[in-house]
Amino acid sequence: MTTVKMRRTFAKVGVVTGLVIGGLFAGLPVLWLLSTSFKSNGEVFQNPPQLITEGFSFDAYRAILGDAAQLRFFLNSYVVAFAVTILTLLVAILAGYAFSRFAFPFKKTINAAIVSVQAVPPITLVIPYFGLIVALGLYDTYLGLILTHMVFTLPYAIIMVTAYLNTLPRELDESVKVDGGSGWTALWRILVPTAVPGLIAVGVYTFMISWNEYLFALTLTRTDEMRTVPIGIQLLMGQHSYEWNQMMAMSILGSIPVLLLFLFFQRRFIGGLTAGAVKA
């Protein structure tokens, strides 16, 4: 018994130690980023480096929030990310419902094509999409960015929504049809409300992907009026100097919307999960 208890104790200690090391590995860079945002640019290169600065300052945040060009980057990211999230969820719901509830020609082929898109490295599509967007007259526009981002958010969204709808019993659809309703009614009145937890997860993931996208936001925009937050951070890297404190401050400000979105919908996720269980 003593040996068994010792093994369990060592196992628990090992697990806790691993979690602590993993937490430090993941958390320290974030803490350093936060600390740097409250330093002057000169203090960033202080030797030895200090995590807690003595010259605590909001100058970097004032510089970002007081610059209309920088605020424009945030506005652009909001417009693109929210539009991509809404449109992706709408298309994913319709496509997921079709894949989950209907049989049609080439269904497996289309499914395979959707999955295969996820395996294509985005960098290989930069030149083709650049040519396509320019040919369509969508270069340096919101619509060009939104459509391009959706190419990369839709496959995952469709796969996840389809998988979630597959877990819902078909009796839900049939009960609506018995009462004289249509498939459209079953989708929007029964299936979508029941699938709220899955839709929230897909929506948050989609928003994060669009908000953090850098490569196509750089390639498909030309003016500062259309640039997004990741590009704005990159623009703080000058030819002769880097504004490290402002870069860190902008990174913190850019992460806040994603964090708030997750925290807000975390409650909705639990509530939607309970509601779905009752309805199912």
N, C-alpha and C positions, 0 to 999 in steps of 0.2 A: 504493500500500500504506500509505503514511504517513497519507494522508487517511482510509482505512478504519480504521486503528488508532486514530486520533484520535477518530473518530466512536464507535467501540466504547468508548473510554475515557470520553468525555463521557457516553455512555449509561449506563455503569456508575456513574459519579459521580452522575448524575441520579437513578438508581434508589436508590442508597445514601442520598443526601440526602433523597429523598422518604420512605424508610423511617424514617430518623432523626427527621424532622419528625413523621411519623405516630406513631412510638413515643412521642415527647415529648408530643404532643397527647393520646394515650390514657393515658400513664403518670403524668404530673405531677399530674392531679387525684387519682389513687389515692395517690400519695406524700403529697400535701397532706392528704388524709383521714387517712392513717396518722399523719402528724406531729401533726395537730390532736388526735387521740385521746390523745396523751401530754402535752398541755398542760393548764394550768388554764383555766377558762372565761374568765378575764380576759386571758390571754395570746393568746387567739384574735383579739382586736381590737388587738393590738400594732401600732404604726406606727413604722417600716416593718415589714411582716410578715416573719417568719422561718420558713423551712422546717424548719430544725433548731433545736429549742428548747433553751434553757439549763436550764430548770426541768423536766427530764424526770421524768414522774410516771405511776404506774399508778392514780392515784385514780379516773379515769373507769371503768376496768375493774373496780376493786374495788366501785365503786358499782353497776355493772350486775350483776356476779356475786354480790354480797352482797344483792341485792334479790330476794326470792322471787317477786314479781309479774313482774319482768323475766325471770326464769328460766322462768316459766310461759309466756311468749310463745314462747320457744325450743321448749319441749316441744310446744306446740300446732302450731308450724310443722313440727316433725319428724313428728308423728302424721299431719297432713293431707298433707304432701308425700310421705311414704313410701306412705301408703294410696293416694293418687292415682296414683303411679307404678306400683305393683303392679297395681291394677285397670285402669289404662289399658293397660298392656302385655298383660294377659290378654285384654281385649276386643279390642285391636288385632290380636293374633295370630289370634284366631278369625275376626274380620271380614276381615283381610287374606288369610287362607287361603281363605275363601269367595270373595272377589273375584278371587283369583289363579287358583284351580283349578276353579271351578264356574261354570256359566251358569244364570241364574235370571231370572224376570220382573223388569222395572224395574231391572235392574242398572245401566245407564247413568244412569238418573234418580236413583237413590240415590247413585251416585258424584258426580253433579253437586251434589246437595244437601249432601253432606259437604264438598265443596270450597267451596261458597258460604258455609257457616258461617264459614270462615276470613276471609271478606271483611266480615263484620258487625262494626262497632265495638262492643266490649264495653259501652261506656257506654250504648248504646241499649237494652241488655237489663237494666239494673239494676232498673228498676221492675217489669217483668214477672216477673223471677226473685225479686224481693223478695216480690211477692204470692204467687207459687207456693210459695216456701219457707215462708212464714207459714201458708198454707192447709194445707200438708202437716204442719205442726207441727214443722218442722225448723229453725226460727229459733234462732240462737245454739247450734247443735250442730255436732259434728264432721261428721256425715253430711251436713248441709246444705252445708257448705263443700266437702266431698269431691265430692259430686255436681255442684256448680256448677263447680268447677275442671275436672272431667272433660269438661264440655261444650266447653271450650276446648282441652284437651289431646288429646282423642280424634281429631278430624278430621286433624290433622297426623300423629298416630301411625298411624292407619289408612292414610293415603296412603303414608307412608314404608315401613311393613311390607309393604303390598301391592306396592309397587315393588321392594322387596328380594326378596320371594318370587318375583316374576316373573322375576328373573334366575337363579333356580335351575331346573335342567332337570327336566322332568316325568318323565324316566326314573327319578329318585329315588323318586317315588311309585309308579311302575309296578313297580319292583323289589321294593318292599315287598308289593304286591298279589300278585305272582307267588309270593312266599314264604308267602302266606296271610294277610298282615296287612291291616288295615283302613286307611281314610283317616285315622282318629284316630291309629293307630300311626305312620303316615308323618309326620303333623304333629309329634308330640311326640318321636319317636325319631330322626327324620332331619332334617326341615326346620328345626325350632326350634334344635337344636344347630348346624346349619350357618349359621343366620341370626344367631348370637350377635353379630357386629360391628354389624349394623344395629339389633338390639334394644337393645344397650348405648347406642348413640347416641340412640335414641328415648327410652330411660329417663332418661338424663342430662338431655336437653332437657326432658322432662316434669317432672322434679324441680325444675329451675330455674324453670320457668314457675309451678309451684304455690308454691314457696318465696317467690318475689318478688311474688306477686299481692297487690295492695293494695285495689283498688276494691271487690270483692265481699267481701273479708275485713272491710272496714270496714262495708259495708252490711248484711251478714247476721249480724253479731255485735253483742251489746249489752254484755256484761260482760267485765271484764279476764280472767276465767277462760277465755275462748274466743278472745281476741285473738291475732294472730300477730306475728312480728317486725316486718314493715313498719308495722303499726299501733302497736307499742310504740315505734318510733322517732318516729313522729308525735306520740305522747303526751308526749314529752320537750319538745315545744314548748308552754311554758306561756303563760298570759295576759299576764304581764308580763316574762318572761325565757325564753330558750332555753338549754338545756343542750347547747351545741354539742359540747363534748368528749365527753360521754356519748353523744350522737347518733352521733358518728364512731366511738366505741368499739363501740357496738352494731352499727353497719354493718359494721365489721371482723369482729366475732364472727359476724355473720350470713352473711358471705361465706365464712368458713372451711369450713363443711360442703360447700358447693358446690364449692369449690376442691379439697378432699380427695377428694370423690366423683369429680371429673374425673381427678385424678392417679391414683387407685386403679384406675379402669376404663380408663385409657389403656393400661396394660400388658395388661389383659384384651382390649382392643380389638385389639391387635396379635396376641396369641395366638389369639383367635377368628377373625381374618382368615386366619391360616395354617391353622388347623384346618378352616375352611370350604373353603379351596382344595384341601386334601388329600381331603376327603370328596367334593367336587364332581367 
